[in-house]
Amino acid sequence: EVNLLESGGGLVQPGGSLRLTCAGSGFIFRSYAMSWVRQAPGKGLEWVSDISGDGYKTYTADSVRGRFTISRDNSKNTLSFQMNNLRAEDTAVYYCARKPGSRGDPAFFDSWGQGTVVIVSS
Amino acid sequence: ETVMTQSPATLSVSPGETVTLSCRASQSISSSLAWYQQKPGQAPRLLIQFASTRATGIPARFSGSGSGTEFTLTISSLQSEDFGVYFCQQYHSWPPLTFGGGTKVEIK
């Protein structure tokens, strides 16, 4: 069974940093591209960032480019998201999600974690 | 950026009814469309990929159709566990991958 477990969320002041982690199990982690998708309170879903299975290709939404960095460690089956210079509008539930295939091509999300909450507030 | 628009925002329905949800793309996305269901406090769940192919384990009462810019999700004989918010997502042109704003299906 595919399992994705996020951690690292919390309350942070504007301008601060957080590092999110997603642990994958139940599948060959390196064979799948992975993504971060966020959902602000009471709002819809927003794609934030992608990384290919080998980690060489990354894509990031304009809203966070230059502040957030996606990475992965296939030896540990973990996906990471370094978030710097956080803003109030980054407050959201952050989900890691799996895409079918490893190349990082545009695709849907076939498995999701339960999410981790990030609150940016003073 | 391809903008996805869902309608209506809310549907009030009774169990056993058939409902149709709409999703429109601002430009042609061929059949590169997915539908998700989200219940309160839970992560989204993939229902449909490639506009009309049910994901693994999804009941046959869920069906998707459409191509180009107009898409529909039909839920036949709505069950109590089907209430929640439904999102469409395009994966034809990116970045970014984009979602619709969602349709909430609630109990009448």
Chai-1 contact restraints between the chains, C-beta under 6 A:
chainA,res_idxA,chainB,res_idxB,connection_type,confidence,min_distance_angstrom,max_distance_angstrom,comment,restraint_id
A,G44,B,F99,contact,1.0,0.0,6.0,A-B,restraint_1
A,G44,B,G101,contact,1.0,0.0,6.0,A-B,restraint_2
A,G44,B,G102,contact,1.0,0.0,6.0,A-B,restraint_3
A,L45,B,F87,contact,1.0,0.0,6.0,A-B,restraint_4
A,L45,B,F99,contact,1.0,0.0,6.0,A-B,restraint_5
A,W47,B,P96,contact,1.0,0.0,6.0,A-B,restraint_6
A,W47,B,L97,contact,1.0,0.0,6.0,A-B,restraint_7
A,Y59,B,P95,contact,1.0,0.0,6.0,A-B,restraint_8
A,A61,B,P96,contact,1.0,0.0,6.0,A-B,restraint_9
A,Y95,B,A43,contact,1.0,0.0,6.0,A-B,restraint_10
A,P106,B,Y91,contact,1.0,0.0,6.0,A-B,restraint_11
A,P106,B,W94,contact,1.0,0.0,6.0,A-B,restraint_12
A,A107,B,Y91,contact,1.0,0.0,6.0,A-B,restraint_13
A,F108,B,A34,contact,1.0,0.0,6.0,A-B,restraint_14
A,F108,B,Q49,contact,1.0,0.0,6.0,A-B,restraint_15
A,F108,B,Y91,contact,1.0,0.0,6.0,A-B,restraint_16
A,D110,B,L46,contact,1.0,0.0,6.0,A-B,restraint_17
A,W112,B,A43,contact,1.0,0.0,6.0,A-B,restraint_18
A,W112,B,P44,contact,1.0,0.0,6.0,A-B,restraint_19
A,Q114,B,A43,contact,1.0,0.0,6.0,A-B,restraint_20
A,G115,B,A43,contact,1.0,0.0,6.0,A-B,restraint_21
